[in-house]
């Protein structure tokens, strides 16, 4: 606060998110009025911050790596073996109850869209066999967090050069900081993998980062996509967004939960898929397996799971995002809407508009 020649005060609000600095001038003639004016000015500053924050446009955040940065990602066998399964996040709610504040519904599901699965090479299916359809398109996802430790999630190809996982496996939801040293190990089983791919670029929606907001709509955006340096050698899942949940009364969750065979073999858990009335914008999978947590984040929820290739089969309709309270037999994931396709188009274009 600076006093001018006349009894006039200028209160300078700190810089807002948009980089705009606002000034408010108040002409006062008494100490009491001056005090009230200054307090009022600070109130206006607070209001300016609120308006600035609310006016921020939703955007896609992405990182593009140089060839040198890609080559710098090195994973030894020991490092892969010692990576820890990332715990599945828990929503702010008591067991069996609704969240502290139910996430608001998606803006609009819009017109439905989908892409079909594509297989490369022949395969024969067995439970937990990474050579089977559609498990041969999934794998383990490795990364390093700022705490210096290495972690594991699950992921899968959904296009020749596109890997899909959970946003919480790629960046912090409060600070927005990106993790790093990403590596996708296709068809991983007991340390053996068909293909190890690293990112050229990767992206999430900015709305995944929520600071400390109590509005849990950020769960709608708990998915991320990676443009890989090499295409899938085995094929990829189909995908479907803006679908009516009634089209998929059941789904199969694919991933690498650490509590089953130490996360060394891909697992499947199926069950009823529903729209939770108290959590709009999400889908709920009642798979019934309490041992499905650490390491399974980002794994596909597959509608029309089938050991064959065909129209509308093996469609990724969500990913493992979180559970509520201590109820680990039920998982929640984002109900993909048109934003899913927008992000896919962006990443396929080299993380450019």
N, C-alpha and C positions, 0 to 999 in steps of 0.2 A: 504494500500500500504506500503510495507516494502523495504527500500533501502539496497542493499547488498554491499559487499566490492567492487565489480566492479560496473561500471555504468550500472547496470542491474536492471530492475524493474519487480516485479511479481504482477500482478493484479488478485485478487481472486474474482471470480464471486460468488454471493450468491448462496445458495443451491437451486437446481432446484426441480421440482415436483417429479422427480424420486429419489431424495436424493443423486444425484451425484454432487460433487464439482469439478469445472473445474478450472485449473490454466493456465494462459497465460504469457509467459516470453518474454520480449522485451529487446534487447541489444541496448542502445542508447549512443550517444557521445556528444550531445549538448542539451541545454535547449529546443530549438524549437522542436528538434526531440523527446525529452522525452515527451513533451506535446502532440504532435501528436500521439505518441505511446500509451500514456495513454488513449487518447480519442478513438483511434482505439480499444484498449482493451475493453473499456466499450461498444463499438458498438458490438464487438464479444460476450460480455456477454449477451447483449440484444438478439442477434441472437441465442445464446445457449438457452435462455429462450424460444424463439419462437419455436425452434426445439423440445425442451423438451415437451412443451405443446402440439404441434401438433402430437407428437409421442405417446401420452397417448392412451392406448387401451380403447375402449369402454367396459364397464363392467356392471354387475348387482350389485347394492348396496342394502344391506338388513340389517334388524335388527331382531334378535331372542330374545324373551323374556323368562326369567326363569319363572317357576311356581309362584314364589313369586311376580315377577313383574306383571304377569297376574292378580293375586289376588288383587294387589294394585290399580288396575283401578276401581274406585268407582264412579258411576253416580247416584245421588239422583234424585227423580222426579223434584225437584226444579231446579237442575242443567240442566237436559234435557230441561225443559221448558224455561229456560233463555238463552240457547245457541242461538247464532246469525247466520243467514244465511250467508255463505261465498259469497261475490260478485264474479260473473263470471269474470275472467280476460279479459282485453281488449288488443288486439294486437296493435302494434305500426303502426297505419295508420290513415288517415283521413276518415271520414264517406264516404262510397261508393268508396273509393280508394284502391289501392294496398298497402301492407305493405311497410315500408321504405326499406326493402330488402326482397324480396320474399324468403321463405325458400327453400333450395335446395331439390331436390327430394329424395325419399328414396333410400337406396343403391340398393335394389332389392326386388320387391314384392315376388319373388320366387314362389315355387309351392303352390297353394291354399291348405288350410286345414280347417276343420270345426269339430264341435262337436254338437250333437243334444241336444235339450232341454229335460229335464226330469221332469215330474210332480209327486208329491207324494200326494195322496188323491184326492178326487173329489172337484170340485168348479164350480161356476156359475158366469159368467161375467156380471158386470155392470160398467159403466163409473166411474172411480175413485174408484172402489171397490178393496181393497187390497187382497180380497179373490179370485179374478178372475185370470184366466190365460191370460197373463203371469205376471200380476202385483203382484201376490202373491210371486214372487221370488225377488222382489225389496224392498227397505227400506231406512231409513234415516241413515246417517253416521255422527257420532259425534266425535269431537276431540278437543284438546286444543293446541293453538299456544303459542309461547314464550312470546307474549304480556300478557299472563295470562288469556285471554278470551277464552270461549268455542264457537265452531262454528259447523255449519251443512253443509253437502253436501248430495249427493244422491249416492247410490251404489246398487249392486245386486249380487246374487250368479250366478256363471257361471260353477260351478262344486260343488260336494258335500260339500267340505270344502274350496272353493275359492270364495272370494268376490272381485269384480272388481270395481274400482272407478277411479277418476282422480288423477294424480300425484300431482297436485297443492293442493289437499285436504290432502296430507300426508307430503309434505316437501317443503321448500322454493326453488324456481327455481334459485335464485341468490347465496345464501350462501350455499345451500344444507342441511341446518339444518332440522332435522326431527321434525314433530309435535309429539304429544303423547296423551295418554289416549284415544286411539281409541275404539269406540264401534259401532257395526252395529246393528240396530233395524229393524228386518225383519217385513214386512207387517205393518209398522207404520201407525197409523191413530189416530189423536187427543189424543195422549199420550198413546195409547194402542198398544202393539206389541206382535207378536207371540213368538219371540225369540230374546234375546239379546246375541250377541256373541262378544268375544274379540279375538285379534290376538295371535297366537303362534309365527308368524313371518310375515314380510311384505317386499316388494321389489319394486324398480323402476330401470329403466336404468339410468346409471350415466349421460347420455347425456341429461337428463331432466335438470340438473344443468348447467347453461350456464354463470354464473357470470354476466358480463354486455355486453356480445357479441351482436352485431347487427344482427347476422345470426339467423333467427327465426326458424331454423330447429328443435330447442328443442321442438316445439309444436308437432312434430311427436311422442314424447315420453311422452305425457301428459296422461299416464295411469299407474295405480299401482295395485298390487294384494296382497291379505292378505290370509294367511293360518289361518283358524279359529279353535278355540278349540273344537267346536261342529259342526256337519254337519247340512245342511239345513233341516228343518222339512217339507218343502213344495216342494222342488225340485229346479231346476235351469234353467236358460236360456241356449240356444245353443250359439255358437260363430262361427265366420267365419273370416279368415284372407286371405290376398292376393287375394281378390275377385275382379272381374271386376265390376266397379261401375254400369255398365249397367245391372247387375244381380238384382240390387235393385234400381229401378227408384224412389221409395219413401221409406221413413223410418218414424218410430214413436219414438219421444223422450220421455223418461220416467223420472220422477223426482219429486222433491218437491220444486217448486219455491215459494218463500215467498210472492210474490205479489198476489198469488191466494189462497184464504182461509187460509192466513197466514202460508202457507206451511204445514198445518196439514193433507192434503189429497193428495195422489199421483195423478199426472196429466199426461196427454198424449197430445203431439202436433205432428201432422204429416205434411209431405210435401215432395216436390221433393228433391232428393239427387243427387248431381252432384260433379264432380271433378273440383275444381276451377283452371283455367288455370294459374292464377297469384300466386297460392299458392299450388304448387305440394307437394304431400305427405300427403295432408289433404283431407277431404270430407266436403261438404257444405250442410247444411240442411236448406231449406227455409220453416220454420214452420209457419211464419206469426204472431206469438204471441209476442207482445212486453213485456208482463208480464211473462217472463220466466227465469229471471236472478238469483238473490241471492238464494242459496240453491239447485239449479238444477245441479251444477257442479258434474261430475262423473256419472250422470244418463245415462242409456243405450240408444243407438240408435238402434232400433230393425228393422231388415229387415224381411219381410214376417210375420208381426205382425198378430197373429191369436189367436182366443179363444180356439183353439183345439191343441192337440199335434200331430205332424207328422214330417216326414222327411223334413228337411230344413226350418221348421217354427220357428218363434221367435228367430232369430239369432242376437246376439249382434255383430254389425259391427263397432261400434265406441262408444265414450262417449262424453258428453258435455264438451268441453275444454274451448272455448273462443268465443268472437265475435269481430268484427272489428269496431272501432269507436263507434258511437252512434246507429248503426243499430242493434238493439236487436231482430229483427224479423228473422234474419239469424244467425245461429250458425255454428261453425267449430269444427271438431274433428279429431283425428288422423286416417289415413287410415291404419288399422292394416296390418302389413306385417309379415314375418317369425319371427321377434323379439317378437311378441306377444306370439307365441307358445313357444319360448325359455324361456320367462319369466314365462309362465304358468307351464312349466315342472319344472323349478327351484323351484318355490314356492310349487308346489305339492310334491316335494322331500324334503320338510322341509327347504327350502331356502338354499339348498346345491346343488353343481354340481352333 
